[in-house]
Amino acid sequence: MRTTLLDIVQSILSDMDSESVNSISDTTEALQVASVVEDVYNNIIAARTVPELNQSFNITSLSELARPVYFKYPEGVKEITELYYNVSTTGGVEYQEIKYVEPIDFFTSMPSSDGNVVITDTDGETSIVVVNDQMPTYYTSFDDEHIVMNAYNASVESILSATKTKAFGTIYPSFTISDSFEPDLDSTMMPLLLAEAKSTCFSLFKAGSDPKIEQAARRLKSAVQNDMYRTRKANTRNHYGR
């Protein structure tokens, strides 16, 4: 069962012994509480791994003939964990993983400029050499904004295509202050959102925190880290060489 923003605001107002509302817009205090909930929600998704926010998506092509191997991170992307490209040369579907390498490794792996394509990086100062007769195999990012791949096949396409990419990672969701908005958290993490928001509201609007609410928030912080996934993950253990 999903919980709406109105449900959360009403619960917090009730605990603070404040005026009850039928809509967030009924009182200034209700709007203030909703704003606190938004801040706490953004803090939670920024500081923790939230499985519900993982999804697949295309990355954004820079669409410049002068930089045929350049992409941009789409708006709202927190991180990319895997990246694939359709390397088929016959119009079919053949996704191949494009491995991430550190910028220095990207530079040291570059071919010579003889017979290859020299590209000026987006900063206008660095030259990058890529091959134009094969599909990409690895990528890097110099500024955490652009993605640069190592090759493209000019006989297939003049620039690498966004529609041929498939990335997996985390995208920050939008938050809307409206009665019906449902924060994108599962039933495991929703109590943490409520407890953290209540604690913050008591501190801001009631000149002090409630010990019980603080205690609940601390317990939930620890609990959700061990119970976030609905699919159980195998325990990962360190292997130490001797």
Summary of the structure (lengths in Angstrom):
residues: 242
radius of gyration: 24.1
end to end distance: 50.7
largest distance: 75.0
contacts: 652
relative contact order: 0.20
helix: 32%
strand: 21%
